[in-house]
Amino acid sequence: MKQFLIAGDICLFTSAPQDLKYSKLWFLLFLSLLVPMYTIVLYQMQTVSFQVAIHQAGYSVLLILSLLAAGLWFSNKSSRFIQVASALMGSAVAAGLFMLIYMYLMTVTYGFDGFEAKYPTFPLKMIGGFLAWNFAILAHILRHAFSKGIFFAMGLSFLLVFSSWRIMAAAWPFIS
């Protein structure tokens, strides 16, 4: 339970990936929580079937973890992979829960179309805020993982997100 709280503290920038315990069990647990949650978000935000959303979520998580492993290997810090990947997935689960709760409340309260009609730009601003927060969390994790400055980590975060987005767009052209 403490590991879940540490993942939440990483989202608040009060903990670092090194604070998570090195455990393959936690790695697998965060992985098993992230893929279904990411599948639900993709299914709700896109007009694709649930099966395609599952494939996209699994492929996306595998791609991000592969790029992370390659980056850590090239910088001779591959022993940090389990902790960094656990921090990345745990913080994504914690931040994703806020996103799912927001989407659920807006759908139940107004119906998503009704809410957009009443407040046309608010849902986009909230989703943009969540994306910026996730980008900052990723930079925070990568800064500690690679023992570099924040500007290097922000650039690496951008490179990681942009390259995974382009690869995903090539694999599923209807995303872009």
C-alpha positions in Angstrom: 0.0 0.0 0.0 2.9 2.3 0.8 4.1 2.0 -2.8 0.8 3.3 -4.2 1.2 6.3 -1.9 4.7 6.9 -3.1 3.4 6.8 -6.7 0.9 9.5 -5.8 3.7 11.5 -4.1 5.7 11.3 -7.3 2.7 12.9 -9.1 2.9 15.7 -6.5 6.7 16.0 -7.0 7.5 15.2 -3.4 9.1 11.8 -4.0 11.5 10.4 -6.6 11.6 7.0 -8.4 14.3 5.9 -6.0 11.8 6.0 -3.2 9.9 3.1 -4.7 11.0 -0.3 -3.7 12.9 -2.4 -6.3 10.3 -5.1 -6.8 9.3 -7.0 -9.9 6.0 -7.7 -8.2 5.2 -4.0 -8.0 6.3 -3.5 -11.6 3.9 -6.2 -12.8 1.1 -4.9 -10.5 1.4 -1.3 -11.9 1.6 -2.8 -15.4 -1.6 -4.8 -14.9 -3.4 -1.6 -13.7 -2.0 0.7 -16.4 -3.0 -1.2 -19.5 -6.7 -1.6 -18.6 -7.0 2.0 -17.4 -5.3 3.2 -20.6 -7.6 1.0 -22.6 -10.7 2.6 -21.0 -9.3 6.1 -21.7 -8.6 5.3 -25.3 -11.9 3.7 -25.8 -13.8 6.7 -24.4 -11.8 9.3 -26.2 -11.7 7.7 -29.7 -14.3 6.1 -32.0 -12.6 2.7 -32.1 -13.6 -0.7 -31.0 -12.7 -2.0 -27.5 -10.4 -4.6 -29.1 -8.5 -1.9 -31.0 -8.2 0.2 -27.8 -6.7 -2.9 -26.0 -4.1 -3.3 -28.8 -3.3 0.4 -28.8 -2.9 0.5 -25.0 -0.7 -2.6 -24.8 1.5 -1.5 -27.7 1.8 2.0 -26.3 2.9 0.8 -22.9 5.3 -1.7 -24.5 6.7 1.0 -26.7 7.3 3.5 -23.9 8.9 0.8 -21.7 11.2 -0.2 -24.6 12.3 3.3 -25.3 12.9 3.8 -21.5 15.0 0.6 -21.4 17.0 1.7 -24.4 17.7 5.1 -22.9 18.7 3.7 -19.6 20.9 1.1 -21.4 22.7 3.7 -23.5 23.4 5.8 -20.4 24.7 2.7 -18.4 21.9 3.0 -15.9 19.9 -0.1 -16.9 19.9 -1.4 -13.3 17.4 1.4 -12.6 14.8 0.1 -15.1 12.5 -1.7 -12.7 12.3 1.3 -10.3 11.9 3.9 -13.0 9.4 1.9 -15.0 7.4 1.2 -11.8 7.5 5.0 -11.0 6.4 5.8 -14.5 3.5 3.3 -14.6 2.5 4.0 -10.9 2.3 7.7 -11.5 0.5 7.2 -14.8 -2.1 5.1 -12.9 -2.4 7.7 -10.1 -2.8 10.6 -12.6 -5.0 8.6 -14.9 -7.5 8.0 -12.0 -8.0 11.7 -11.8 -8.6 11.8 -15.5 -11.1 8.9 -15.4 -13.0 10.5 -12.4 -13.2 13.8 -14.3 -14.5 12.2 -17.4 -17.0 10.1 -15.5 -18.3 13.1 -13.5 -18.7 15.3 -16.7 -20.5 12.5 -18.5 -22.8 11.7 -15.6 -23.5 15.3 -14.7 -24.0 16.8 -18.1 -23.6 14.1 -20.7 -20.3 14.9 -22.4 -22.0 16.7 -25.3 -24.2 18.7 -23.0 -21.2 19.9 -21.0 -19.3 20.9 -24.1 -22.3 22.9 -25.3 -22.6 24.7 -21.9 -18.9 25.3 -21.4 -17.3 24.8 -24.9 -13.6 25.1 -24.0 -13.5 23.8 -20.4 -13.1 20.1 -21.2 -10.3 20.8 -23.6 -8.5 23.0 -21.0 -8.9 20.3 -18.3 -7.6 17.6 -20.6 -4.7 19.9 -21.7 -4.0 20.5 -18.0 -3.9 16.8 -17.3 -1.5 16.3 -20.3 0.8 19.1 -19.1 0.8 17.6 -15.6 1.7 14.1 -17.0 4.5 15.7 -19.1 5.9 17.4 -16.0 5.7 14.1 -14.0 7.5 12.3 -16.8 10.2 15.0 -16.8 10.5 14.7 -13.0 10.9 10.9 -13.2 13.5 11.1 -16.0 15.5 13.8 -14.2 16.0 11.4 -11.3 16.4 8.4 -13.4 19.2 9.8 -15.6 20.7 12.1 -12.9 20.5 15.1 -15.2 19.1 18.6 -15.1 15.4 19.4 -15.5 15.9 20.9 -18.9 17.5 17.7 -20.2 14.7 15.8 -18.6 12.1 18.0 -20.3 13.7 17.5 -23.7 13.9 13.8 -23.1 10.3 13.7 -22.1 9.3 15.5 -25.2 11.4 13.2 -27.3 9.9 10.1 -25.6 6.3 11.3 -26.0 6.7 12.6 -29.5 8.5 9.5 -30.8 6.0 7.2 -29.2 3.2 9.3 -30.7 4.7 9.2 -34.2 5.3 5.4 -34.0 1.7 4.9 -32.8 0.4 7.1 -35.6 2.3 5.0 -38.1 0.9 1.7 -36.6 -2.7 3.1 -36.4 -3.1 5.8 -39.0 -6.5 6.9 -37.8 -5.1 8.1 -34.5 -3.5 11.2 -36.0 
